Amino acid sequence: MTSPSIDDVRAAAARLDGVAVRTALERNDRLSQLTGAEVWLKREDLQPVRSYKLRGAYNFIASLPEAERARGVICASAGNHGQGVAFTCRRLDVPCTIVLPRTTPRQKREQIRSLGGPGATIVLEGHTYDEAHDAALALAGSHGAVLVPPFDHPLVIAGQATVALEIVEQLGRPPELFVVPAGGGGLLAGTAVVAGSGTPRATVVGVEPAGAASMRAALDAGQPVALATIDSFVDGAAVRRVGDLTFALARSLVDDVVTVPEGAVCTTMLELYQRDGIIAEPAGALAVAALRGSIDVPPGSTVACIVSGGNNDLSRYGEIVERSLVHEGLKHYFLVEFPQEPGALRRFLDEVLGPGDDITLFEYVKKNNREIGPALVGVELASPDDLGGLLARMATSGLHIERVEAGSPAFRFLV
C-alpha cells in the first residue's frame, strides 16, 4: 500500500467537510501549569460519534465505487470504529455489518445500533478486537462485502490525519509537540504525515496502554508482532498487532512511542471529569495521561494533545476509581488470618489501622476453620505516605498478614 501524502489528507478534509465536526482546540490551564508548557486539547470526543474514528471510516467508504457500496461493508471494531462506520453508512445509504468483541461496553453497542439504524447489523464475536477482526474477514469473504479497515489503509490514515491538519490550522502554525494515542496506529501515522509536512517539523509522540503496547513492541522488534496477551481495559487502543502501513509510517516519522499504566489512565479520566468537565473514555485519556511524567515536555513549548474519544460507559466508573486508587498507592489489599476469638477484629481496628485509614472491603475467604478466619481486607489510605506506618504496625501485630500485590495472579483472582 502507498503511504498517504499531505495532499491526500487535504482531499480527505474536503470530503469530510460538513460531515465531521471541526472540533474545538482548547487551552488547558491545569495541564499547562503541570508541564510548564502551553497544552492544548483537541476535543475529538465532541464528534457526532464522540470519536475521531468517523473521519477515517467516512473517507474510506465515501471513496468506494458505487458497485462496491451496493454490496455493503463490514468492519471489526472495539466500538468507536464501528460507530464511525454505522454513522457513515446511514448517511450514504450503505448496508453494514459491525463485528464487535463480546467485551465491548454496552454503551458503545447501543450507540452503534442508534447511529446505524435499520441498515446496520451487529455481530458479537470473540473477546478481543483481533478475534472480532478474524470473524469480520470470514464474513466479508462469504458475503462479498467490503471490509472497512480500522487503521491500516491509506484512505483511513488520511481521514484520521485531518485531526492534526485542523490543529495546525487552528493554532495558525504547527505545535512543537503532538501527543497522540496509539492503538493500531492510524491516528498516530496520520498525525506524523501532517507533522512531517510542516516547517519546522513537529515532534510526534505516540502513547499506548502498558497492557497493550503493540506499536512499542513492533518498533523494538523491527516489524509488527502479535502480543501474546493484552489487557483490554483501554478497549479503544487494545490491539494485539499494529498495521503494516501504520508501522512503516511510525518507524520513519514518529519520534517516540511511550506506554502508560492503565491505573494512570484511570486517574487521568477522573481528573478530566472532575477538574475539566471532560468525559473521556480510557483511550481518549491516553495522551493526556502521558503528560503526568511519561514524556519530556519542553518548558514553554506548544503541545497539542488529542482527546480521541468520549464513549465511556458509566457502569465502568467503579472499576476506574478502583484502578486509580491502586495506582496512586491509596488502596491496598491484605489477607489477614484472624484468630477465632472475641475482640480479634476490634484489636485490628484499634492497633493496626491508622487514624486516616479506612476499611473498604472485609470478606472472609475461608469459613470452615474453627481456629482462624482468613479474610480479604481492603484498606484505603488518606495519603500514600501512610503505607509505611500501616505495614510496620501489621508486622508487630502478631497476626499473620500477607499483602496482595497489585498485578499478581492473587490480586487478579481475589480483587
Contacts in CASP RR format, 6 or more apart in sequence:
PFRMAT RR
TARGET T0000
AUTHOR 0000-0000-0000
METHOD contacts of the structure
MODEL  1
MTSPSIDDVRAAAARLDGVAVRTALERNDRLSQLTGAEVWLKREDLQPVR
SYKLRGAYNFIASLPEAERARGVICASAGNHGQGVAFTCRRLDVPCTIVL
PRTTPRQKREQIRSLGGPGATIVLEGHTYDEAHDAALALAGSHGAVLVPP
FDHPLVIAGQATVALEIVEQLGRPPELFVVPAGGGGLLAGTAVVAGSGTP
RATVVGVEPAGAASMRAALDAGQPVALATIDSFVDGAAVRRVGDLTFALA
RSLVDDVVTVPEGAVCTTMLELYQRDGIIAEPAGALAVAALRGSIDVPPG
STVACIVSGGNNDLSRYGEIVERSLVHEGLKHYFLVEFPQEPGALRRFLD
EVLGPGDDITLFEYVKKNNREIGPALVGVELASPDDLGGLLARMATSGLH
IERVEAGSPAFRFLV
1 152 0 8 1.000
1 153 0 8 1.000
1 154 0 8 1.000
1 244 0 8 1.000
1 245 0 8 1.000
2 154 0 8 1.000
3 154 0 8 1.000
3 157 0 8 1.000
3 193 0 8 1.000
3 245 0 8 1.000
3 248 0 8 1.000
3 249 0 8 1.000
4 154 0 8 1.000
4 155 0 8 1.000
4 157 0 8 1.000
4 158 0 8 1.000
4 161 0 8 1.000
4 190 0 8 1.000
4 193 0 8 1.000
5 193 0 8 1.000
6 193 0 8 1.000
6 194 0 8 1.000
6 197 0 8 1.000
8 154 0 8 1.000
8 155 0 8 1.000
8 158 0 8 1.000
9 158 0 8 1.000
9 159 0 8 1.000
9 161 0 8 1.000
9 162 0 8 1.000
9 165 0 8 1.000
9 190 0 8 1.000
9 193 0 8 1.000
9 194 0 8 1.000
10 165 0 8 1.000
11 158 0 8 1.000
12 55 0 8 1.000
12 56 0 8 1.000
12 59 0 8 1.000
12 155 0 8 1.000
12 158 0 8 1.000
12 159 0 8 1.000
12 161 0 8 1.000
12 162 0 8 1.000
13 159 0 8 1.000
13 162 0 8 1.000
13 165 0 8 1.000
13 166 0 8 1.000
15 58 0 8 1.000
15 59 0 8 1.000
15 62 0 8 1.000
15 63 0 8 1.000
16 55 0 8 1.000
16 58 0 8 1.000
16 59 0 8 1.000
16 159 0 8 1.000
16 162 0 8 1.000
19 54 0 8 1.000
19 58 0 8 1.000
19 91 0 8 1.000
20 47 0 8 1.000
20 48 0 8 1.000
20 54 0 8 1.000
20 55 0 8 1.000
20 58 0 8 1.000
20 162 0 8 1.000
21 46 0 8 1.000
21 47 0 8 1.000
21 48 0 8 1.000
22 166 0 8 1.000
23 42 0 8 1.000
23 43 0 8 1.000
23 44 0 8 1.000
23 46 0 8 1.000
23 47 0 8 1.000
23 163 0 8 1.000
23 166 0 8 1.000
24 42 0 8 1.000
24 43 0 8 1.000
24 46 0 8 1.000
25 40 0 8 1.000
25 41 0 8 1.000
25 42 0 8 1.000
25 43 0 8 1.000
25 166 0 8 1.000
25 167 0 8 1.000
25 170 0 8 1.000
25 171 0 8 1.000
25 304 0 8 1.000
26 40 0 8 1.000
26 41 0 8 1.000
26 43 0 8 1.000
27 38 0 8 1.000
27 39 0 8 1.000
27 40 0 8 1.000
27 41 0 8 1.000
28 39 0 8 1.000
28 40 0 8 1.000
28 41 0 8 1.000
28 276 0 8 1.000
30 271 0 8 1.000
30 275 0 8 1.000
30 276 0 8 1.000
31 39 0 8 1.000
31 41 0 8 1.000
31 288 0 8 1.000
31 291 0 8 1.000
31 305 0 8 1.000
32 38 0 8 1.000
32 39 0 8 1.000
34 291 0 8 1.000
34 292 0 8 1.000
35 291 0 8 1.000
35 297 0 8 1.000
35 299 0 8 1.000
35 303 0 8 1.000
36 297 0 8 1.000
36 299 0 8 1.000
36 300 0 8 1.000
37 177 0 8 1.000
37 297 0 8 1.000
37 298 0 8 1.000
37 299 0 8 1.000
37 300 0 8 1.000
37 301 0 8 1.000
37 302 0 8 1.000
37 303 0 8 1.000
38 300 0 8 1.000
38 301 0 8 1.000
38 302 0 8 1.000
38 303 0 8 1.000
39 291 0 8 1.000
39 303 0 8 1.000
39 305 0 8 1.000
40 167 0 8 1.000
40 171 0 8 1.000
40 175 0 8 1.000
40 302 0 8 1.000
40 303 0 8 1.000
40 304 0 8 1.000
40 305 0 8 1.000
41 278 0 8 1.000
41 288 0 8 1.000
41 305 0 8 1.000
41 306 0 8 1.000
41 307 0 8 1.000
42 163 0 8 1.000
42 166 0 8 1.000
42 167 0 8 1.000
42 304 0 8 1.000
42 305 0 8 1.000
42 306 0 8 1.000
42 307 0 8 1.000
43 278 0 8 1.000
43 307 0 8 1.000
44 51 0 8 1.000
44 52 0 8 1.000
44 163 0 8 1.000
44 284 0 8 1.000
44 306 0 8 1.000
44 307 0 8 1.000
44 308 0 8 1.000
44 309 0 8 1.000
45 51 0 8 1.000
45 278 0 8 1.000
45 279 0 8 1.000
45 280 0 8 1.000
45 281 0 8 1.000
45 284 0 8 1.000
45 307 0 8 1.000
45 308 0 8 1.000
45 309 0 8 1.000
45 310 0 8 1.000
47 54 0 8 1.000
47 55 0 8 1.000
47 309 0 8 1.000
48 54 0 8 1.000
48 87 0 8 1.000
49 80 0 8 1.000
49 83 0 8 1.000
49 84 0 8 1.000
49 86 0 8 1.000
49 87 0 8 1.000
49 111 0 8 1.000
49 115 0 8 1.000
49 311 0 8 1.000
50 80 0 8 1.000
50 83 0 8 1.000
50 111 0 8 1.000
50 309 0 8 1.000
50 310 0 8 1.000
50 311 0 8 1.000
51 80 0 8 1.000
51 83 0 8 1.000
51 84 0 8 1.000
51 308 0 8 1.000
51 309 0 8 1.000
51 310 0 8 1.000
51 311 0 8 1.000
52 80 0 8 1.000
52 160 0 8 1.000
52 163 0 8 1.000
52 187 0 8 1.000
52 306 0 8 1.000
52 308 0 8 1.000
52 309 0 8 1.000
53 77 0 8 1.000
53 80 0 8 1.000
53 81 0 8 1.000
53 82 0 8 1.000
53 83 0 8 1.000
53 84 0 8 1.000
53 150 0 8 1.000
53 160 0 8 1.000
54 83 0 8 1.000
54 84 0 8 1.000
54 87 0 8 1.000
54 88 0 8 1.000
55 159 0 8 1.000
55 160 0 8 1.000
55 162 0 8 1.000
55 163 0 8 1.000
56 155 0 8 1.000
56 156 0 8 1.000
56 157 0 8 1.000
56 158 0 8 1.000
56 159 0 8 1.000
56 160 0 8 1.000
57 75 0 8 1.000
57 81 0 8 1.000
57 82 0 8 1.000
57 84 0 8 1.000
57 85 0 8 1.000
57 87 0 8 1.000
57 88 0 8 1.000
57 148 0 8 1.000
57 156 0 8 1.000
58 84 0 8 1.000
58 87 0 8 1.000
58 88 0 8 1.000
58 91 0 8 1.000
58 159 0 8 1.000
59 155 0 8 1.000
59 156 0 8 1.000
59 158 0 8 1.000
59 159 0 8 1.000
59 162 0 8 1.000
60 148 0 8 1.000
60 149 0 8 1.000
60 153 0 8 1.000
60 155 0 8 1.000
60 156 0 8 1.000
61 69 0 8 1.000
61 73 0 8 1.000
61 85 0 8 1.000
61 88 0 8 1.000
61 89 0 8 1.000
61 92 0 8 1.000
61 94 0 8 1.000
61 148 0 8 1.000
62 88 0 8 1.000
62 92 0 8 1.000
63 155 0 8 1.000
64 73 0 8 1.000
64 146 0 8 1.000
68 146 0 8 1.000
69 92 0 8 1.000
69 94 0 8 1.000
69 146 0 8 1.000
71 143 0 8 1.000
71 144 0 8 1.000
71 145 0 8 1.000
71 146 0 8 1.000
72 89 0 8 1.000
72 94 0 8 1.000
72 95 0 8 1.000
72 96 0 8 1.000
72 97 0 8 1.000
72 145 0 8 1.000
72 146 0 8 1.000
73 85 0 8 1.000
73 89 0 8 1.000
73 94 0 8 1.000
73 95 0 8 1.000
73 96 0 8 1.000
73 97 0 8 1.000
73 145 0 8 1.000
73 146 0 8 1.000
73 147 0 8 1.000
73 148 0 8 1.000
74 96 0 8 1.000
74 97 0 8 1.000
74 98 0 8 1.000
74 99 0 8 1.000
74 136 0 8 1.000
74 139 0 8 1.000
74 140 0 8 1.000
74 143 0 8 1.000
74 145 0 8 1.000
74 146 0 8 1.000
74 147 0 8 1.000
74 148 0 8 1.000
75 81 0 8 1.000
75 82 0 8 1.000
75 85 0 8 1.000
75 96 0 8 1.000
75 97 0 8 1.000
75 98 0 8 1.000
75 99 0 8 1.000
75 136 0 8 1.000
75 147 0 8 1.000
75 148 0 8 1.000
75 149 0 8 1.000
75 150 0 8 1.000
76 99 0 8 1.000
76 100 0 8 1.000
76 129 0 8 1.000
76 132 0 8 1.000
76 133 0 8 1.000
76 135 0 8 1.000
76 136 0 8 1.000
76 137 0 8 1.000
76 150 0 8 1.000
77 83 0 8 1.000
77 85 0 8 1.000
77 98 0 8 1.000
77 99 0 8 1.000
77 100 0 8 1.000
77 104 0 8 1.000
77 129 0 8 1.000
77 132 0 8 1.000
77 150 0 8 1.000
78 100 0 8 1.000
78 101 0 8 1.000
78 104 0 8 1.000
78 108 0 8 1.000
78 129 0 8 1.000
78 132 0 8 1.000
78 235 0 8 1.000
78 236 0 8 1.000
78 238 0 8 1.000
79 100 0 8 1.000
79 104 0 8 1.000
79 105 0 8 1.000
79 108 0 8 1.000
79 109 0 8 1.000
79 112 0 8 1.000
79 235 0 8 1.000
79 236 0 8 1.000
79 311 0 8 1.000
80 108 0 8 1.000
80 236 0 8 1.000
80 283 0 8 1.000
80 309 0 8 1.000
80 311 0 8 1.000
81 148 0 8 1.000
81 150 0 8 1.000
82 98 0 8 1.000
82 100 0 8 1.000
82 112 0 8 1.000
83 108 0 8 1.000
83 111 0 8 1.000
83 112 0 8 1.000
83 115 0 8 1.000
83 311 0 8 1.000
84 115 0 8 1.000
85 96 0 8 1.000
85 98 0 8 1.000
85 148 0 8 1.000
86 96 0 8 1.000
86 98 0 8 1.000
86 112 0 8 1.000
86 115 0 8 1.000
86 116 0 8 1.000
86 117 0 8 1.000
86 120 0 8 1.000
87 115 0 8 1.000
87 116 0 8 1.000
88 94 0 8 1.000
89 95 0 8 1.000
89 96 0 8 1.000
89 116 0 8 1.000
89 119 0 8 1.000
89 120 0 8 1.000
90 115 0 8 1.000
90 116 0 8 1.000
90 117 0 8 1.000
90 119 0 8 1.000
90 120 0 8 1.000
95 119 0 8 1.000
95 120 0 8 1.000
95 121 0 8 1.000
96 116 0 8 1.000
96 119 0 8 1.000
96 120 0 8 1.000
96 121 0 8 1.000
97 120 0 8 1.000
97 121 0 8 1.000
97 122 0 8 1.000
97 123 0 8 1.000
97 136 0 8 1.000
97 139 0 8 1.000
97 143 0 8 1.000
97 145 0 8 1.000
98 112 0 8 1.000
98 120 0 8 1.000
98 121 0 8 1.000
98 122 0 8 1.000
98 123 0 8 1.000
99 123 0 8 1.000
99 124 0 8 1.000
99 125 0 8 1.000
99 132 0 8 1.000
99 133 0 8 1.000
99 135 0 8 1.000
99 136 0 8 1.000
99 139 0 8 1.000
100 108 0 8 1.000
100 109 0 8 1.000
100 112 0 8 1.000
100 122 0 8 1.000
100 123 0 8 1.000
100 124 0 8 1.000
100 125 0 8 1.000
100 132 0 8 1.000
101 124 0 8 1.000
101 125 0 8 1.000
101 126 0 8 1.000
101 127 0 8 1.000
101 128 0 8 1.000
101 129 0 8 1.000
101 131 0 8 1.000
101 132 0 8 1.000
101 232 0 8 1.000
101 235 0 8 1.000
102 124 0 8 1.000
102 125 0 8 1.000
102 126 0 8 1.000
102 127 0 8 1.000
103 127 0 8 1.000
103 128 0 8 1.000
103 232 0 8 1.000
103 235 0 8 1.000
104 124 0 8 1.000
104 235 0 8 1.000
105 235 0 8 1.000
105 311 0 8 1.000
105 312 0 8 1.000
105 313 0 8 1.000
105 315 0 8 1.000
105 316 0 8 1.000
106 313 0 8 1.000
106 315 0 8 1.000
107 311 0 8 1.000
107 312 0 8 1.000
107 313 0 8 1.000
107 314 0 8 1.000
107 315 0 8 1.000
108 311 0 8 1.000
108 313 0 8 1.000
109 122 0 8 1.000
111 311 0 8 1.000
112 120 0 8 1.000
112 122 0 8 1.000
113 120 0 8 1.000
113 122 0 8 1.000
123 135 0 8 1.000
123 139 0 8 1.000
125 131 0 8 1.000
125 132 0 8 1.000
125 135 0 8 1.000
126 132 0 8 1.000
126 135 0 8 1.000
127 232 0 8 1.000
128 230 0 8 1.000
128 232 0 8 1.000
128 238 0 8 1.000
128 240 0 8 1.000
129 235 0 8 1.000
129 236 0 8 1.000
129 238 0 8 1.000
129 239 0 8 1.000
129 240 0 8 1.000
130 226 0 8 1.000
130 239 0 8 1.000
130 240 0 8 1.000
130 241 0 8 1.000
136 147 0 8 1.000
137 147 0 8 1.000
139 145 0 8 1.000
140 146 0 8 1.000
140 147 0 8 1.000
148 156 0 8 1.000
149 156 0 8 1.000
150 156 0 8 1.000
150 184 0 8 1.000
151 157 0 8 1.000
151 160 0 8 1.000
151 183 0 8 1.000
151 184 0 8 1.000
151 185 0 8 1.000
151 186 0 8 1.000
151 187 0 8 1.000
151 189 0 8 1.000
151 242 0 8 1.000
151 243 0 8 1.000
151 246 0 8 1.000
152 184 0 8 1.000
152 186 0 8 1.000
152 242 0 8 1.000
152 243 0 8 1.000
152 244 0 8 1.000
152 245 0 8 1.000
152 246 0 8 1.000
153 245 0 8 1.000
154 245 0 8 1.000
156 186 0 8 1.000
157 186 0 8 1.000
157 189 0 8 1.000
157 190 0 8 1.000
157 193 0 8 1.000
157 245 0 8 1.000
157 246 0 8 1.000
157 249 0 8 1.000
158 190 0 8 1.000
158 193 0 8 1.000
159 190 0 8 1.000
160 186 0 8 1.000
160 187 0 8 1.000
160 189 0 8 1.000
160 190 0 8 1.000
160 191 0 8 1.000
161 187 0 8 1.000
161 189 0 8 1.000
161 190 0 8 1.000
161 191 0 8 1.000
161 193 0 8 1.000
161 194 0 8 1.000
163 187 0 8 1.000
163 191 0 8 1.000
163 306 0 8 1.000
164 178 0 8 1.000
164 190 0 8 1.000
164 191 0 8 1.000
164 193 0 8 1.000
164 194 0 8 1.000
164 195 0 8 1.000
164 304 0 8 1.000
165 194 0 8 1.000
167 175 0 8 1.000
167 178 0 8 1.000
167 304 0 8 1.000
168 174 0 8 1.000
168 175 0 8 1.000
168 194 0 8 1.000
168 198 0 8 1.000
171 302 0 8 1.000
171 304 0 8 1.000
174 195 0 8 1.000
174 198 0 8 1.000
174 199 0 8 1.000
174 200 0 8 1.000
174 201 0 8 1.000
174 202 0 8 1.000
175 202 0 8 1.000
175 301 0 8 1.000
175 302 0 8 1.000
175 303 0 8 1.000
175 304 0 8 1.000
176 202 0 8 1.000
176 203 0 8 1.000
176 298 0 8 1.000
176 301 0 8 1.000
176 302 0 8 1.000
176 303 0 8 1.000
177 202 0 8 1.000
177 203 0 8 1.000
177 204 0 8 1.000
177 205 0 8 1.000
177 297 0 8 1.000
177 298 0 8 1.000
177 301 0 8 1.000
177 302 0 8 1.000
177 303 0 8 1.000
177 304 0 8 1.000
178 191 0 8 1.000
178 195 0 8 1.000
178 202 0 8 1.000
178 203 0 8 1.000
178 204 0 8 1.000
178 205 0 8 1.000
178 303 0 8 1.000
178 304 0 8 1.000
178 306 0 8 1.000
179 205 0 8 1.000
179 206 0 8 1.000
179 207 0 8 1.000
179 287 0 8 1.000
179 288 0 8 1.000
179 290 0 8 1.000
179 291 0 8 1.000
179 295 0 8 1.000
179 303 0 8 1.000
179 304 0 8 1.000
179 305 0 8 1.000
179 306 0 8 1.000
180 187 0 8 1.000
180 188 0 8 1.000
180 191 0 8 1.000
180 204 0 8 1.000
180 205 0 8 1.000
180 206 0 8 1.000
180 207 0 8 1.000
180 287 0 8 1.000
180 306 0 8 1.000
181 187 0 8 1.000
181 188 0 8 1.000
181 206 0 8 1.000
181 207 0 8 1.000
181 208 0 8 1.000
181 237 0 8 1.000
181 283 0 8 1.000
181 284 0 8 1.000
181 286 0 8 1.000
181 287 0 8 1.000
181 306 0 8 1.000
181 308 0 8 1.000
182 188 0 8 1.000
182 206 0 8 1.000
182 207 0 8 1.000
182 208 0 8 1.000
182 215 0 8 1.000
182 237 0 8 1.000
182 242 0 8 1.000
182 250 0 8 1.000
182 257 0 8 1.000
182 286 0 8 1.000
183 208 0 8 1.000
183 212 0 8 1.000
183 214 0 8 1.000
183 215 0 8 1.000
183 236 0 8 1.000
183 237 0 8 1.000
183 238 0 8 1.000
183 239 0 8 1.000
183 242 0 8 1.000
183 283 0 8 1.000
184 214 0 8 1.000
184 215 0 8 1.000
184 237 0 8 1.000
184 239 0 8 1.000
184 242 0 8 1.000
184 243 0 8 1.000
184 246 0 8 1.000
185 215 0 8 1.000
185 239 0 8 1.000
185 242 0 8 1.000
185 243 0 8 1.000
185 246 0 8 1.000
185 247 0 8 1.000
185 250 0 8 1.000
186 246 0 8 1.000
187 306 0 8 1.000
187 308 0 8 1.000
188 204 0 8 1.000
188 206 0 8 1.000
188 215 0 8 1.000
188 246 0 8 1.000
188 250 0 8 1.000
188 254 0 8 1.000
188 257 0 8 1.000
189 245 0 8 1.000
189 246 0 8 1.000
189 249 0 8 1.000
189 250 0 8 1.000
189 253 0 8 1.000
189 254 0 8 1.000
190 249 0 8 1.000
191 204 0 8 1.000
191 306 0 8 1.000
192 204 0 8 1.000
192 249 0 8 1.000
192 250 0 8 1.000
192 253 0 8 1.000
192 254 0 8 1.000
193 249 0 8 1.000
193 253 0 8 1.000
195 201 0 8 1.000
195 202 0 8 1.000
195 203 0 8 1.000
195 204 0 8 1.000
195 253 0 8 1.000
196 202 0 8 1.000
196 253 0 8 1.000
203 255 0 8 1.000
204 253 0 8 1.000
204 254 0 8 1.000
204 255 0 8 1.000
205 254 0 8 1.000
205 255 0 8 1.000
205 256 0 8 1.000
205 257 0 8 1.000
205 258 0 8 1.000
205 290 0 8 1.000
205 295 0 8 1.000
206 215 0 8 1.000
206 254 0 8 1.000
206 256 0 8 1.000
206 257 0 8 1.000
206 258 0 8 1.000
206 287 0 8 1.000
206 290 0 8 1.000
207 257 0 8 1.000
207 258 0 8 1.000
207 259 0 8 1.000
207 260 0 8 1.000
207 286 0 8 1.000
207 287 0 8 1.000
207 289 0 8 1.000
207 290 0 8 1.000
207 294 0 8 1.000
207 295 0 8 1.000
208 214 0 8 1.000
208 215 0 8 1.000
208 216 0 8 1.000
208 237 0 8 1.000
208 257 0 8 1.000
208 258 0 8 1.000
208 259 0 8 1.000
208 260 0 8 1.000
208 286 0 8 1.000
209 231 0 8 1.000
209 233 0 8 1.000
209 234 0 8 1.000
209 237 0 8 1.000
209 238 0 8 1.000
209 259 0 8 1.000
209 260 0 8 1.000
209 261 0 8 1.000
209 262 0 8 1.000
209 265 0 8 1.000
209 282 0 8 1.000
209 283 0 8 1.000
209 286 0 8 1.000
210 231 0 8 1.000
210 259 0 8 1.000
210 260 0 8 1.000
210 261 0 8 1.000
210 262 0 8 1.000
211 230 0 8 1.000
211 231 0 8 1.000
211 233 0 8 1.000
211 234 0 8 1.000
211 238 0 8 1.000
211 259 0 8 1.000
211 262 0 8 1.000
212 227 0 8 1.000
212 230 0 8 1.000
212 231 0 8 1.000
212 232 0 8 1.000
212 234 0 8 1.000
212 237 0 8 1.000
212 238 0 8 1.000
212 239 0 8 1.000
212 240 0 8 1.000
213 227 0 8 1.000
213 257 0 8 1.000
213 259 0 8 1.000
214 224 0 8 1.000
214 225 0 8 1.000
214 226 0 8 1.000
214 227 0 8 1.000
214 230 0 8 1.000
214 239 0 8 1.000
214 240 0 8 1.000
214 241 0 8 1.000
214 242 0 8 1.000
215 242 0 8 1.000
215 246 0 8 1.000
215 247 0 8 1.000
215 250 0 8 1.000
215 257 0 8 1.000
216 257 0 8 1.000
216 258 0 8 1.000
216 259 0 8 1.000
217 225 0 8 1.000
217 227 0 8 1.000
218 224 0 8 1.000
218 225 0 8 1.000
218 241 0 8 1.000
218 242 0 8 1.000
218 247 0 8 1.000
218 250 0 8 1.000
219 247 0 8 1.000
219 250 0 8 1.000
219 251 0 8 1.000
219 257 0 8 1.000
222 251 0 8 1.000
223 247 0 8 1.000
224 241 0 8 1.000
224 242 0 8 1.000
224 243 0 8 1.000
224 244 0 8 1.000
224 247 0 8 1.000
225 241 0 8 1.000
226 240 0 8 1.000
226 241 0 8 1.000
227 240 0 8 1.000
227 241 0 8 1.000
230 238 0 8 1.000
230 239 0 8 1.000
230 240 0 8 1.000
231 238 0 8 1.000
231 262 0 8 1.000
232 238 0 8 1.000
233 262 0 8 1.000
233 265 0 8 1.000
233 282 0 8 1.000
233 319 0 8 1.000
233 323 0 8 1.000
234 262 0 8 1.000
234 265 0 8 1.000
234 282 0 8 1.000
234 283 0 8 1.000
234 286 0 8 1.000
235 281 0 8 1.000
235 282 0 8 1.000
235 283 0 8 1.000
236 281 0 8 1.000
236 282 0 8 1.000
236 283 0 8 1.000
237 282 0 8 1.000
237 283 0 8 1.000
237 286 0 8 1.000
242 250 0 8 1.000
250 257 0 8 1.000
256 295 0 8 1.000
258 290 0 8 1.000
258 294 0 8 1.000
258 295 0 8 1.000
259 294 0 8 1.000
260 286 0 8 1.000
260 289 0 8 1.000
260 290 0 8 1.000
260 292 0 8 1.000
260 294 0 8 1.000
261 327 0 8 1.000
262 282 0 8 1.000
262 323 0 8 1.000
262 327 0 8 1.000
263 323 0 8 1.000
263 324 0 8 1.000
263 326 0 8 1.000
263 327 0 8 1.000
264 289 0 8 1.000
264 292 0 8 1.000
264 294 0 8 1.000
264 327 0 8 1.000
265 282 0 8 1.000
265 285 0 8 1.000
265 286 0 8 1.000
265 289 0 8 1.000
266 282 0 8 1.000
266 319 0 8 1.000
266 320 0 8 1.000
266 321 0 8 1.000
266 323 0 8 1.000
266 324 0 8 1.000
266 327 0 8 1.000
267 289 0 8 1.000
267 292 0 8 1.000
267 324 0 8 1.000
267 327 0 8 1.000
267 328 0 8 1.000
268 280 0 8 1.000
268 285 0 8 1.000
268 288 0 8 1.000
268 289 0 8 1.000
268 292 0 8 1.000
269 280 0 8 1.000
269 281 0 8 1.000
269 282 0 8 1.000
269 285 0 8 1.000
269 312 0 8 1.000
269 320 0 8 1.000
269 324 0 8 1.000
270 320 0 8 1.000
270 321 0 8 1.000
270 324 0 8 1.000
272 278 0 8 1.000
272 279 0 8 1.000
272 280 0 8 1.000
272 285 0 8 1.000
272 288 0 8 1.000
272 307 0 8 1.000
273 279 0 8 1.000
273 280 0 8 1.000
278 307 0 8 1.000
279 310 0 8 1.000
279 312 0 8 1.000
280 288 0 8 1.000
280 307 0 8 1.000
280 309 0 8 1.000
280 310 0 8 1.000
280 312 0 8 1.000
281 309 0 8 1.000
281 310 0 8 1.000
281 311 0 8 1.000
281 312 0 8 1.000
282 312 0 8 1.000
282 320 0 8 1.000
283 308 0 8 1.000
283 309 0 8 1.000
284 306 0 8 1.000
284 307 0 8 1.000
284 308 0 8 1.000
284 309 0 8 1.000
284 310 0 8 1.000
285 307 0 8 1.000
286 308 0 8 1.000
287 305 0 8 1.000
287 306 0 8 1.000
287 307 0 8 1.000
287 308 0 8 1.000
288 305 0 8 1.000
288 307 0 8 1.000
291 297 0 8 1.000
291 303 0 8 1.000
291 305 0 8 1.000
297 303 0 8 1.000
322 331 0 8 1.000
322 415 0 8 1.000
325 331 0 8 1.000
325 380 0 8 1.000
326 332 0 8 1.000
326 406 0 8 1.000
327 406 0 8 1.000
328 384 0 8 1.000
329 381 0 8 1.000
329 384 0 8 1.000
329 387 0 8 1.000
330 380 0 8 1.000
330 381 0 8 1.000
330 383 0 8 1.000
330 384 0 8 1.000
331 360 0 8 1.000
331 378 0 8 1.000
331 379 0 8 1.000
331 380 0 8 1.000
331 381 0 8 1.000
332 378 0 8 1.000
332 379 0 8 1.000
332 381 0 8 1.000
332 387 0 8 1.000
332 390 0 8 1.000
332 403 0 8 1.000
332 404 0 8 1.000
333 361 0 8 1.000
333 376 0 8 1.000
333 377 0 8 1.000
333 378 0 8 1.000
333 379 0 8 1.000
333 403 0 8 1.000
333 404 0 8 1.000
333 411 0 8 1.000
333 414 0 8 1.000
333 415 0 8 1.000
334 376 0 8 1.000
334 377 0 8 1.000
334 378 0 8 1.000
334 379 0 8 1.000
334 394 0 8 1.000
334 401 0 8 1.000
334 402 0 8 1.000
334 403 0 8 1.000
334 404 0 8 1.000
335 365 0 8 1.000
335 374 0 8 1.000
335 375 0 8 1.000
335 376 0 8 1.000
335 377 0 8 1.000
335 401 0 8 1.000
335 402 0 8 1.000
335 404 0 8 1.000
336 348 0 8 1.000
336 374 0 8 1.000
336 375 0 8 1.000
336 377 0 8 1.000
336 399 0 8 1.000
336 400 0 8 1.000
336 401 0 8 1.000
337 372 0 8 1.000
337 373 0 8 1.000
337 374 0 8 1.000
337 399 0 8 1.000
337 400 0 8 1.000
337 401 0 8 1.000
338 344 0 8 1.000
338 345 0 8 1.000
338 348 0 8 1.000
338 372 0 8 1.000
338 373 0 8 1.000
338 374 0 8 1.000
338 375 0 8 1.000
338 399 0 8 1.000
339 371 0 8 1.000
339 372 0 8 1.000
339 373 0 8 1.000
340 369 0 8 1.000
340 370 0 8 1.000
340 371 0 8 1.000
340 372 0 8 1.000
340 373 0 8 1.000
347 397 0 8 1.000
348 397 0 8 1.000
348 399 0 8 1.000
349 359 0 8 1.000
351 393 0 8 1.000
351 397 0 8 1.000
352 390 0 8 1.000
352 393 0 8 1.000
352 394 0 8 1.000
352 397 0 8 1.000
352 399 0 8 1.000
353 359 0 8 1.000
353 379 0 8 1.000
353 390 0 8 1.000
353 393 0 8 1.000
354 386 0 8 1.000
354 389 0 8 1.000
354 390 0 8 1.000
354 393 0 8 1.000
356 381 0 8 1.000
356 382 0 8 1.000
356 386 0 8 1.000
357 379 0 8 1.000
357 380 0 8 1.000
357 381 0 8 1.000
357 382 0 8 1.000
357 386 0 8 1.000
357 390 0 8 1.000
358 379 0 8 1.000
358 380 0 8 1.000
359 377 0 8 1.000
359 378 0 8 1.000
359 379 0 8 1.000
360 378 0 8 1.000
360 379 0 8 1.000
360 380 0 8 1.000
361 376 0 8 1.000
361 377 0 8 1.000
361 378 0 8 1.000
362 375 0 8 1.000
362 376 0 8 1.000
362 377 0 8 1.000
362 378 0 8 1.000
363 375 0 8 1.000
363 376 0 8 1.000
364 373 0 8 1.000
364 374 0 8 1.000
364 375 0 8 1.000
364 376 0 8 1.000
365 374 0 8 1.000
365 375 0 8 1.000
365 376 0 8 1.000
365 414 0 8 1.000
366 373 0 8 1.000
366 374 0 8 1.000
367 373 0 8 1.000
376 404 0 8 1.000
376 414 0 8 1.000
376 415 0 8 1.000
379 390 0 8 1.000
381 387 0 8 1.000
381 390 0 8 1.000
391 403 0 8 1.000
394 401 0 8 1.000
404 410 0 8 1.000
404 411 0 8 1.000
404 414 0 8 1.000
404 415 0 8 1.000
405 411 0 8 1.000
END
